[in-house]
Amino acid sequence: MADQHASFTGGDQLSYDLGQIPAQDGLDTWAFNHDQAEEGSDSANYVSREMTGCEDLDQYGDWSYVAGYGTVWRPRALVVGWAPYRFGHWVWVGPWGWTWVENEPWGFAPFHYGRWAYAGTGWFWAPGPSVVRPIYAPALVAWVGGRPGVNFAFSFGAGVGWFPLAPGEVFIPGYRVSRTYVNRVNVTNTNVTVTRVTNVYNTVVTNRTTNVNNITYANRNVGGGVTVVSRETFVNARPVAGNVVSVPARELAAAPVSHTVAVEPARSSVIGVGRQVATRPPATVTSRPVVALRTPAPMPGSFELRQAQAGGHLNQPSTSQSLVRQEAPGRPVPNPGTRQPQAPDADGFRSFGPTNAGNNQTKTAPRVWEEQGTPEPERTATEQPETHGAQSSQRQSAQQWSHPLAKPVAPVQPRNQQQQREEEQKFSSWHQQKDASTAQRQQSSHSASPSHASPPPKK
């Protein structure tokens, strides 16, 4: 029968019980509450929904406005001595290299996007401009101590230190990327101009100046902002918080700062500190034939093989090898020009590809897909760096973007004190209106619910 469920028990003789299907079960309630929380997410007003981990921010922190930084997020219930990139461990993940794995349940977005700053009595996270799709980074930190080519050691011995990058500070990846990626990973995660990124990039990468001590880093001078561990703790993916080494401030001030860390990974850097599982699936499972439309990519070699192929220097590119990879431009998506929309076929699908008329039948040409991950063509030496003028806006609008989420980032506009006060007033007004609207809805819902003391309606 409709809206009924049955449960059967027994072996040779079956018995059954019939029952009415409830209007809403536990799964329905969970899904409804989850959707309702997502629709009313406060974080969605300040960060893109395409930012991985943004759905955890409302549950574990609060948004506020800080002059000079804009709208920021503060985590709740932090332990004494907490600092960004301290409660977790480092692992080696290709192709990014050293990647931070956090212990905090809310930590993915704040540790792989945006920037951290210290103001008043605690840390807060500044997500940067709200863009369509921010660019992921393995860890937005600067390194202390392990600079390539420098025999530096702390007083306790070989160690590695780091501190979070503050808003406006440029992140220079230590892994192989395109020059365009360097711009995007910065302008989508903090308020910084492309000119600023270019200046730092030319100093650090183009001019081979790995020592970035001439750059003033805000969080380097924050008490407890720098985290230092032994090399063994770092390489073997051990928990950082329980193995932090206390280093005098004078020694930290003298330590070199770099955008990369000259520490070679080991096998434990990839698989972690846990025991290797000896149980394997049966051969019938691993040798089971499968049907594939395309030839799968070859399996990557073992860690030992990749390290041997790199000459034992998996984390240290050679002096002749630039961090910016040079690749041919990808195949562009064809632009068929203006075309009339086509009528849907019998299955209700509408074709958006170019068509060729023949034999009174409409045939759809095969679609050419753009190679994902291929960077844009690099500029030649005679071309000038990109600026935020009218020419830059025209170039960005003229570019063809193959995916609706891969849109250019709007130029960062400097804000004066009056504009900052206006933003703070807008933020306060918005939250007052939101709180009043929430209270009104709760009051309406409470008044609309029937009272247990009122008599039932007459029939």
Secondary structure, 3 states (H helix, E strand, C coil): CCCEEEEEECCCCCEEEEEECCCCCHHHHHHHHHHHHHHCCCHHHCCCCCCCCHHHHHHHEEEEEECCCEEEEEECCCCCCCCCCCCEEEEEECCCEEEEEECCCCCHHHHHCCEEEEECCEEEEECCCCCCCCCCCCCCEEEECCCCCCCCCECCECEEEEEECCCCCCCCCCCCECHHHHHHHHHCCCCCCHHHHHHHHHHHHHCCCCCCCCCCCCHHHCCCCCEEEEHHHHHCCCCCHHHCCCCCHHHHHHCCEECCCCCCCCHHHHHCCCCCCCCCCCHHHHCCCCCCCCCCCCCCCCHHHHHHHCCCCCCCCCCCCCCECCCCCCCCCCCCCCCCCCCCCCCCCCCCCCEEEECCEEEECCCCCCCCCCCCCCCCCCCCCCCCCHHHHHHHHHCCCCCCCCCCCCCCCCCCHHHHHHHHHHHHHHHHHHHHHHHHHHHHHHHHCCCCCCCCCCC
